[in-house]
């Protein structure tokens, strides 16, 4: 039986909505640290824990560390509609989205030297795109190809051109030191491309544990390199999260399905729990019924016994978070039956994982 992992965001932070989401069937909550401090997320996690306890529930509370993903620096949101040009600086300069030609800085992995005129810059999970018109040493001028609403600090990707994003950042390391003994019952590390990333993260937590248990560690696989190394990653992690959003941005549409199958097969061979996420039921925010392709895919994941299904924008920013969780729970009951959902981190595996095969 798959655990339902809910990403907390503006759509689910209200206590009334949060209680309805827990009642609807949420088993785990994900707290993304890409746009908020760990301290503020710990406060939110304490609130979730309190609401769930009042309903007799004890959900997983999972901190998701952002890694080195390239992101815009804007704190103000704006629409691309009617905008003819956007200037994108390669350094983390302050953004100014109110100019006639909006200015956006970039943090995370450096894309300078990887951009040529005619290239496409994808935003978020690919909902919006910019075409590079002109490249200068410190910035590029782009033309919007869509008229979507550009939210706060959205991620950036160059399709077909992998940008090195593997390895822990200083911010990740600082957060990992605080996790043993915290409110969080697990941690997700992003853009994992080797077992060394898992070992380093686990070592940082162990060094600062001071008698506390080291939380279970979920390795997010979301690049071609990560998929190629998934077997060794799965042998060291407590669980693997297949991040389909960034995987598609890195792989392109033709390789995507094969890479998803590679991750699924590799985790199964290693006996490692697999969580699948990104755009499982996003269409429920735009219509009453889900898209047929979404419904078929989610149903197949449930039939196959996937350990967890992660809702992202559906519950973080979507317009129907409660209805989405309810549908996922009802589908789970249809294909796997009702009853107690098993833990995300089986005790037997948790006891065996820390040594990573004795290394």
N, C-alpha and C positions, 0 to 999 in steps of 0.2 A: 504494500500500500504506500503510495507516494505521499510524502509530506508536502503541504502547501506552504511555500515560502512567500511571504508578503513583503514587498519593499515599502518601507514607511516614507511618506512624503506629505506635501501639503494636503492632498486629498484624503489622508487617513490620520492626521494628527489630532483632529478634533476628538475629544473623549467619547462623545456620543457615537460618531462614526467608527472609532476604534473598537468600542465595545461590540458594535454590530459585526465588524470584520472578524473579531475573535469568535463570536457566536456562529458566524457563517462557516467557520472551519479552518481558520489560519492556525498552522502548527508552528511556524517559525517566522521571525521578523528579521529583515535585512536593513541595516542602517548604513547608507552610503556616505563615506567620509570625503567625497570629492568636492563638496561645496559647504561643508560644515565642520566645526572642530570636534575632536573626539569627546571633549568635555561636554559640549552641548548635546551630542548624540547619547552620551551616557545618561543625561537627564531624561531624554526622551525614552530611552530603554527602561529606565526605572518606572516611568509612567506606564509604559506598556505592560511591564511586569505586574504592576499594581492592579491595573484593569483586568488582566488575565487571571490573577490570583483571586479576584472577586468572583470570577466565573468558574473557579476550580481548575484552571488551566496553567500549565507551566511551559510556555513556548520557548524554542531556541531563540536567543538574542545574538545575532550575527553582525559583527562590525566588518564592513567591506572597505578595505584600504584601497586608495585610488591608483597606486603605482605611478609610472612615469608617462601616462597618457598625455598627449598634446591637447591643450584646452585653451579657449579664448579667455581673456582676463576680465571680460565685462561683468559688472554687477548689475547693470541696468539692462532690462529686456527691450527689444525693439523688433519691429516688423521689417522684413526685406521688401515688402510691397512698395513699389514706386521708387526704389533706390537703384541708381544706375551703376554705381561703383562702391566698392568697400576696400579700404586699405588695411592690409594685414601685415603687422610687424612681426619679425621672427623672434624678437626678444619680449620679455614680460613687461612691456611698457603699459601704463594705464590706458584703458580704453576710453574712447569718447564717441558714444553712439549718437550724439545729438548734432554732430556736424553735418554739413551737406553731403560730404563723403565720410561716412562713419569710419573711425579708426579702432582697430582691434589688436591687442597684443596677444602673445602666446606664451604659455607656460608648459613645462613638461619636456618631452623629447623634442630635440631641435630638428626642424624641417628645412632650415636654410641649406642651400646647396643641393636640395632634393626636388626643387620646384622649378619647372620650366613653363614658358608661355604655352597656353593650350591645355595645361594640366587641370584636373578637376580636384577641388578640395571639398570633401564630404563633411557634413556637419551632423552631430548627434549620431543616430543610427542610420543615416543616409536620407533622412527626410528632406534635407535642404542641401544645396550645392552651390559652389562658387567656381567660375572658370577663371584661371589665371590669365590676365591680359598682358601684364608687364612685370618684370622682375628686376629689382634693385638689390644691392648688397645687404640692406637691412630690412627690406619689406617687399611686398608684391601688391600690385593693384589687381583687383578681381571684379568680375561681373556676376551678379547674382543670377542664377538659373532658375530659382524658385522664389515664391513670394511668401514663404512661411514666417512664423514668429520665432525669432532667435532668442532663446532663453538664456539664463545666467550660466556663464562658464561652460558652454557646450563643448563636447569633445570634437576633435578634428582628425581626419584621416586622409591619406593619399592612396586611392585605389591602385593596386598593382605595384606600389612602391612601399615596401615594408619600412617602417620607421622604428629603430631600436627602442623598445620600451620595456625590455626584460630587466629583472633585478629590482631590489628594494630601493626606495628613495630614502633620504634622511628623514622625511616626514613619516614614512612607513615605519622605520626603525624606532623612532621616538614613540609612536603609538604602540608598537609591539611591547615595548618595555613596561607599559602601564597596564597591560591586559590581565596578567595573572592576578587573581583576587578581585577583579572588577566585576561590574554588572553583566558584562558580555560573556556568553557561554561558548562562543566560537569566533574565529576570525577568518576572513576571506582575504587572500593576497592575490593581486591582479597581475595579468600578463606573465604568468609563469611559463618559462620555456625550458627549465631544467629542474632536476631534483635538488640541485644546489640552492635554488631559491627557497625551497621548502625547508631544507636543513638550516639555512641561515636564519630564517624567521623563527623556527622552533628553538634554535640556539639562543637567540636574543631573548625570547620569553623565558627560557629555562634559567638564564643568567640573572634575571630580575625577579624570579618567582618568589624568593624569600619564604619558602615553605608552602606557598600556594600551588595548586595544580596548574599545569600549563594547559590552556584551552585547546580544544581540537582545532585543527587547521584545515581549511578548504582552499585548494589550489584552483584558481580560475584559469582555464585554458581558453584562449581567445585569439590565437595567431596560428599561422601555418607551422612555425617552429615549435610551438607548444603542442600542437596535435602530433607532430612527428616524434616528440619525446614523451608522449602521454603515458606510456607503460611505466617508465622509470619514475615519472611524477606521481602516478597513482600508487606506486609501491611505497612512497614516502608520505603521502598526504592522508589525512583522515577521510577526506572526500574530495571529489573533483566537481567543479562547476563549469559546465559548458556554456561559455558566454557567446551566444550566437550573434549578438549585435556586432561586437568588434571583430568576430571571426569573419563575418561576411565582408566587412570593410577591408580586412587584410587579404582575404582570399579571392574576392571577386565571386560572381554568381556561378561560374562553371565548376569551380573546385569545392564549393561550400558543402554540398550534401555529402560528398565523399569524405571530407574532413570531419564532419559531424559523426559519420559512421566509424571513422578511425578512433575518435575519442570514446564513443560508446563501446566499441570492441576492446580497446585497450584497458579501460576501467573494469570491464567485466572479467577480463583475463587476470587482472591483478586483485580481483575481489574487493574493489574499492567502490563505495557508494557514489552514484552519479546524480548530480542535480542539473537540470536543463532549464535555461532561462532565456529571456528576451523575446518579446512579441509573440507570446503564446495566445493571448485573447485580446489584443489591443482593439480589435474592431468593435468590441462592446461599448467603447466610448463614443462611437459614431452611429451605432444602430442597435436595435433590440436583439437581433440574432447575431451570433459570431459568423465570421466568414467560414465557408465550408472547408477551405484548406486548413484553417486553424483548428477547427473541430476535429477533423480527421487526424491531424498530427498529434494533438493533445491526447486523443483517445488511444492512439497507438502507443504513445509513451506510457500511458497508464496500464495498458494491457501487458507491456513488456516488463513492468515492475520497476521502472525508474524510481530511484530513492526519493527524489524531490523535484517539484516543478516550481520555478521561481517566477512570480509575477513582478514586473518592473514598473513601467509607466502605467500599466493598468491600475495599480493601487497607489503609486506615488503621485500621479498627476491626473489620472483618468477620471471620467465623470461618473463611472459606475463601479467603484471598487467593491462594494458589498455584493452586488449582483454577480460580479466576476468571480469572487471567492465562492459564492454559493453554487454557481454553475460548475466550477472545478470540483467542489466537494461532491456534488451530485453525480458527476461523471465518474469520480473515483469510486463512489458507492456502487455504481452500475457495473463497473468492470472489475472491481476487487472486493466488493462487499463492504458492509458496515462493520464497525468494531474499532478496537484500539489500534492506533497507527504506531508502528514500531519506531524506535528512536533513530535519529539521523546517523548517530555515531554508535554502532554496535560495540558493546563493552569488549568483546573478544578481539575485535580489530584494533580498538584504541590501545589495548595493552601491547599489541604486537608492533604497532606503527613507529613509536618513537625512535627505535634503533635504525630504521630504514634498511632492513636486511642485514643488521649487525654492523653497519658502518659507523 
